[in-house]
Amino acid sequence: MGRVLSGAIPPGARIDANEIAAADGVSPTPVRNALYRLAGAGLLVSQSNEGFFVPLCSEQDLRDLYDCCAALLGLAIARAENVRPPLKPAAVTDSSADGGIELRTEVAFREIMSLCANKRLCGALADVSLRLRPVRVLEGEWIANRGAELRRIQHALEAVELSELDRLLNAYHRRRIRLASRIIARMQDREGRPVIDSVRVAEGRA
């Protein structure tokens, strides 16, 4: 199930419980139960007699996800500004360095969101981040300097330079909102591939 939650399987792809069970060396029953739980959370779509599918994402859906992510992070920064003295986050470590830039981005954004000290808001960001995982895998096709972009965000966070952090995050999300149509088109190109092939392609990009 890690492959589903990691975003390795592209939107629109059909998920075969038996295929995943065989690949992971487990029984199909717990795989099927896990897929039903993911469908209940809205992370998969279950269709009668057809199995499970990763939900498709429209261009507007993607723009909304980016906008929601920016709004939540902006709210965390605004609330941190109202604290005297300002909240000082723990330094962002490289403990997730082997997870790829997508995972490092999630870790950094989670650190930023923790500035608001509100578990409900942090949970909302976690949900948005989960839905953006397959998208972040594709961003690198158009954004070559994602590593430098993320490092600037991390440095502003570590220095608690809140106005600069807010500026960088707004620029980060505006850039991606402008690319939404291209990302969606690329997702549609990937539809219809076998699940295992899609996973191998995504893992090769990590």
Secondary structure, DSSP 8 states (H G I E B T S, - for coil): -HHHHTT-S-TT-EE-HHHHHHHHTS-HHHHHHHHHHHHHTTSSEEETTTEEE-----HHHHHHHHHHHHHHHHHHHHHHHTSSS--------STTGGGHHHHHHHHHHHHHHGGG--HHHHHHHHHHHHHHHHHHHHHTTT-TTHHHHHHHHHHHHHTT-HHHHHHHHHHHHHHHHHTHHHHHHHHHHHTTS-HHHHHHHHHHH-
